[in-house]
Amino acid sequence: MLSVTKIMEFEAAHRLEGHKGKCKNLHGHSYKLECTVGIADNYHLFEGMVIDFGDLKETMKEMVDKYFDHYNINDWFEGPPTAENMVLWIKSYIQSRLLPRNKLVAIKLWETSSSYAEWREE
């Protein structure tokens, strides 16, 4: 499968209620989000592109600006806002906004420079 990836960074805060470690306290992260989109096998490239990078960027930016960037994620997120749960939420959001010819292949959310959660199509 042919795919492309767009990367975006944002700042957000959260806390993990009931967690035994430091994450039970309100704290922030400099997140890095990677979204990889492919093209379904039965489609041909439109204008030689899997998806226009600008279109993917706009979809990601809309989501990040509305829900994540400089927000306390606990204010709206249902369930614990772990990196794993955030990845699943982001997957659903992005997938619902793609054209039928496109397929979401992977979401990677870096919570720190050495820790990330990832969903990947199998």
N, C-alpha and C positions, 0 to 999 in steps of 0.2 A: 504494500500500500504506500502510495505517495502521500507525504504529510508535511505540514509546516508548523512552526511553533512561534508563539508570541509571548514575550515576557513583560511583566508589569510589576512595579514595586509600590507598596503602600505601608502606612503606619496605622496600627490599631491597638486597642487595649482589650483585655478580657481577664476573667478570673475563673478558676475551676472550683466551683462550690463543692465542698465535701472532699476535695483532694487533700491528701496528707502532706504533700510537699509544699514548696514555696509558691507553686502556681495557684494556691487557694487565695492568695492576695492579688489585688488588682495590679496588673503589670502590662507593659506594652512590648510590642515586637515590631521590627522592621521586616515585614513579609515580602517575599518574592513569589509571584505567581507565574507559572508556566502553563499555557494551554496549547495542546497539540491537536490539530484538526487534519483529517485525511479526506480523501475523496473515495466515495463508494465505487467498487469495481465496475459497476454497470454504467458509470457516467464517464464522459470525456471531459478533459480539462476545458473550462470556460475561459477564453482569452489566455490560455496557457497557465492558468493559476488554479491551485487547489481551492484557495479562498484569498480574496484580497486582504493583505496584511492590515490595511486601513479599516476594513469592515470588522475583522476580528478584534482589532484594537478598540474600536468604538463600542463593541459589545462588552468587552472586558472593562473598559473605562466606565461605562454606564453603571455596571454592576458594582465596581469598586467604589465609585463616587457615592452611590446611593446607599450602600450597605456597610462598607468597611473602612475607607480611608478616614482616619482621625475620629473613629467612633469607638465607643465601648460596645463590643459585639454582644455582650450579655444583655444589653438593652432591648434587643429584638430577636436574638437567636434562640430557637427552641431546643432545649437540651444543652449538654455541656459543649461550649465552643472550642473543642479540641481541634487540632490541625486535621485529624482524620474526619471528624464530622463536618468541618468546614469544606474539605475537599469534596465530600459527597453532595453538599448543598450547592457548591460552585458547579459541579458536574451537571446537576439537574438544571440549573439556571442557564448555563452556556448551551447545553444540548437542546433546550427548548427554543433557542433563538437561531439555530443553524438552518440553512437551506437543506432540503431533502437530499441533495447530492453530496452534502458534507457529512462526515462522521467524526464525532469526538473520539480521539484516540487515547489521550492522556491528560491528566491534570496533576501538576506537582506544586505543592505549596510549601515553601521554605519558611519556617518559623524563626530560625536562626541561621547563621551561615553554615552550621554543621548539622542541622536537623530539618527533615522535611517529611511530609506525608504525600503519598502518591496513589492515584487511581490510574489503572491502565487497562484498556480493552484487551481481552484475551482472545 
